[in-house]
Amino acid sequence: MQKIKLNGRFYSHTHPTGMQRYALEMVSRVGGGLEIVRPGPSLKGGMGHLWEQAYLPVAARKSLLWSPNNTGPVAVSRQVVTIHDLIPLDHPEWFSPRFVALYRWLLPRLVHKAQHLVAISEFTRLRLIEGLRVDSSKITVIPNGVDKAFRPQTPERINQVRKALNLGDKPYVLCVGSVEPRKNLKGLLAAWAQLPFNIRKEYNLVLAGKSGRKEVFGDAGLDHVPEGAMFTGYVAQEDLPPLYSGAAVFAYPSLYEGFGLPPLEAMASGVPVVTSNNSSIPEVVGDAGVLVDPSDTQSIAEGLFRLMSREDLRKDYSRRGIERAASLSWDVSAERTWAVLQREAAN
């Protein structure tokens, strides 16, 4: 059997986030059976799309192509595509008009042309069926996993990262995610400002993540940053486990997720989680987190208050989160994905 070819466009991202991290985790486990086709480091944005649509079909030839990050060449039918979400179609208001136009053209054609699809959640599978009329037999659901690096860390390692990021000595509530409208940082900051002062003064709110590109995402709407909130910018991958582990509470009131890696990573790190009751997140969190309505700042504030004010609840949700996270593994995700790729390559 010919080697399966990998759409390596994600390698052009210097600061990998959710989808790119998925691809890197998977390739680190199944890469020996893949022939990676990757663009040059300068081929980003529009040039990256051009490379994917014009060059990649020629490079793939008759081999099975795996495109792991929501896009792929629409001319290639012998292809497995991992679909993470349909966010540009479901919520075009969060993106630039040019970005939305591209995905309205690309995604419907891609999902119907491809030989098979991997969806990272049951929620994404249902959106493919309901939103794009994909036959359910063409979709395999394989949830994401969590890296073994995400676990309770030593006090020494936590303090190193605290000092490096200038987080101070107070306990902190953490949110990890790119600064873009979907992550609902505006709602989180508004909820933070609603907390009773005697509770809020005991904590800092740490917002970790790089700013989303304005030509893609537009303005995140962060006009006012309340006292006690601080932005770290992009945090290196090796510093994320101790950053999570050092948090008293993890807050993630996202408006929409195809999966939602950060709550899972927080749970694996032993941190109690407040997160959204929408999209795929309840699949990931189950009863191991406090679920809130992300469109209601009072609901977010009440969820934060529950955990910030009660140590016994924090300990209970910490235990539940560790148990829940243990059921989701990148090794299992990779094994199941490789089985799908081999099956489709043989067809």
Secondary structure, DSSP 8 states (H G I E B T S, - for coil): ---EEEE-GGGG-SS--HHHHHHHHHHHHHGGGEEEE---TT--HHHHHHIIIIIHHHHHTTS-EEE-SS---TT--SEEEEE---HHHH-GGGS-HHHHHHHHHHHHHHHHHSSEEEESSHHHHHHHHHHH---GGGEEE----B-TT-S---HHHHHHHHHHTT--SS-EEEEES-BSGGG-HHHHHHHHHHS-HHHHTT-EEEEE--B--HHHH---------TTEEEEE---GGGHHHHHHT-SEEEE--S--SS-HHHHHHHHTT--EEEESSTTHHHHHTTSSEEE-TT-HHHHHHHHHHHHT-HHHHHHHHHHHHHHHTT-BHHHHHHHHHHHHHHHHH-
